[in-house]
Amino acid sequence: MHDPTPDTSLASFATVLAGELPGAWTSTYHPGRGGLNVHHTLTDRVWDMNDVADALARHNVDDCAVLQRHDGTRLFVADPLGHGEGYLIAAMAPDDVPAEVFRGVREPDGIAVEADPFSAAEAITVDLLPRYYVAAHHVFANAEQLTPTPSDSQRLVMTWSEGALVVDKPERADVTQVLTDHGFVLDTDRGVLVLSGDDTARQAASARAAGNRLSQLGISTSLGLGHPPARPALGTTPAAVPSTASSAPSARRR
């Protein structure tokens, strides 16, 4: 059966190079014609602000290869100039991290290598990869700082007050919407949301359902000081919500 992927010199170079680098690497060849050309999605991730970036800006990439290690480290291999005997190799930026984590991090600029996969592997190992490790460490450290710790997470406190659950009105409209969807009513005079009722089990179920929805928005919920009232006896009238209620911390974006 005919192989639709041509065995070009770049493809052969990248395949041999993958076997010479430390660790377990795979090589994927991306031809310029035929099949799905996704070069733009690859070049956008090239982590370089030097010679490789300049070359990619000046010349179209006819074909390229991506080497990937088991831990997700990726290398971009191309000859965008279409001349000479060497190749340009650059690290690719990590995916699935916000753009702000790259601020202040120096790019691990790529290198030009000869068309010899063995000497290229040595240059990558002693030059490019160490710089990539330093840059990637800074990026992931920045990402960890952006991840809220439990003490910094947004929290909404529901407080029992005379037969009702009371919550300070959140600043976020989507949080307020979740609460009203589950039976909380806005008291505009006091700036609180109130879940009244004469069935504490039903109130608790509504609060749990609201909490599940809020967790999807990054909001944690907790029950403040106070205790749920005893269910009123048949024939009695539930206590009314008091005119004043103790304030509870509202869910605010930090």
Backbone hydrogen bonds, N-H to C=O, Kabsch-Sander energy under -0.5 kcal/mol:
donor,donor_aa,acceptor,acceptor_aa,energy
8,T,6,P,-1.7
12,S,8,T,-2.3
13,F,9,S,-2.6
14,A,10,L,-2.7
15,T,11,A,-2.1
16,V,12,S,-2.3
17,L,13,F,-2.6
18,A,14,A,-2.3
19,G,15,T,-1.1
20,E,16,V,-0.8
20,E,17,L,-1.1
21,L,17,L,-1.1
25,W,23,G,-0.7
26,T,68,Q,-2.4
28,T,66,V,-2.2
30,H,64,C,-3.4
37,N,35,G,-0.6
38,V,36,L,-0.8
41,T,38,V,-0.6
42,L,38,V,-1.2
43,T,39,H,-3.2
44,D,40,H,-1.6
45,R,42,L,-1.3
46,V,43,T,-1.1
47,W,91,A,-2.9
48,D,46,V,-1.3
54,D,50,N,-2.3
55,A,51,D,-2.4
56,L,52,V,-2.5
57,A,53,A,-1.7
58,R,54,D,-1.4
59,H,55,A,-1.9
62,D,60,N,-0.7
64,C,30,H,-2.0
65,A,77,V,-2.4
66,V,28,T,-2.3
67,L,75,L,-2.6
68,Q,26,T,-2.4
69,R,73,T,-2.8
70,H,24,A,-1.2
72,G,69,R,-2.2
75,L,67,L,-2.6
76,F,90,A,-3.6
77,V,65,A,-2.8
78,A,88,L,-2.2
79,D,63,D,-0.6
82,G,79,D,-1.0
87,Y,113,V,-2.2
88,L,78,A,-3.3
89,I,111,I,-2.9
90,A,76,F,-2.0
91,A,108,P,-0.6
92,M,74,R,-2.0
93,A,45,R,-3.4
101,V,98,P,-1.4
102,F,99,A,-1.7
103,R,100,E,-1.2
105,V,102,F,-1.9
106,R,104,G,-0.6
109,D,107,E,-1.8
111,I,89,I,-2.8
113,V,87,Y,-2.8
116,D,114,E,-1.9
120,A,116,D,-2.4
121,A,117,P,-1.9
122,E,118,F,-1.4
123,A,119,S,-2.1
124,I,120,A,-2.5
125,T,121,A,-2.2
126,V,122,E,-2.3
127,D,123,A,-1.7
128,L,123,A,-1.0
129,L,124,I,-3.0
131,R,127,D,-1.2
132,Y,128,L,-2.2
133,Y,129,L,-2.8
134,V,130,P,-1.8
135,A,131,R,-2.2
136,A,132,Y,-3.1
137,H,133,Y,-2.2
138,H,134,V,-1.8
139,V,135,A,-2.1
140,F,136,A,-2.6
141,A,137,H,-2.0
142,N,138,H,-2.3
143,A,139,V,-2.1
144,E,140,F,-1.9
145,Q,141,A,-1.6
146,L,142,N,-1.2
147,T,143,A,-0.9
152,D,149,T,-1.2
153,S,149,T,-1.3
154,Q,218,G,-0.6
156,L,220,S,-3.0
157,V,249,P,-1.3
158,M,156,L,-0.5
158,M,222,S,-2.9
159,T,157,V,-0.5
159,T,166,V,-2.4
161,S,164,A,-3.1
164,A,161,S,-0.9
165,L,195,L,-2.0
166,V,159,T,-2.7
166,V,164,A,-0.5
167,V,193,L,-2.4
169,K,191,G,-2.4
171,E,251,A,-1.1
172,R,251,A,-0.6
176,T,172,R,-1.9
177,Q,173,A,-2.3
178,V,174,D,-1.7
179,L,175,V,-1.9
180,T,176,T,-2.5
181,D,177,Q,-2.2
182,H,178,V,-0.9
182,H,179,L,-0.8
183,G,180,T,-1.5
184,F,179,L,-2.2
185,V,194,V,-2.8
187,D,192,V,-3.5
188,T,186,L,-0.8
191,G,187,D,-1.7
192,V,187,D,-1.5
193,L,167,V,-3.5
194,V,185,V,-2.9
195,L,165,L,-2.7
196,S,194,V,-0.7
203,Q,199,D,-2.3
204,A,200,T,-2.8
205,A,201,A,-2.1
206,S,202,R,-2.3
207,A,203,Q,-2.4
208,R,204,A,-2.4
209,A,205,A,-2.3
210,A,206,S,-2.4
211,G,207,A,-2.4
212,N,208,R,-2.2
213,R,209,A,-1.8
214,L,210,A,-2.6
215,S,211,G,-2.1
216,Q,212,N,-0.8
216,Q,213,R,-0.6
217,L,214,L,-1.4
218,G,215,S,-1.2
219,I,214,L,-2.4
220,S,154,Q,-2.8
220,S,218,G,-0.5
222,S,156,L,-1.9
224,G,158,M,-3.4
224,G,222,S,-0.5
236,T,233,A,-1.9
252,R,250,S,-0.8
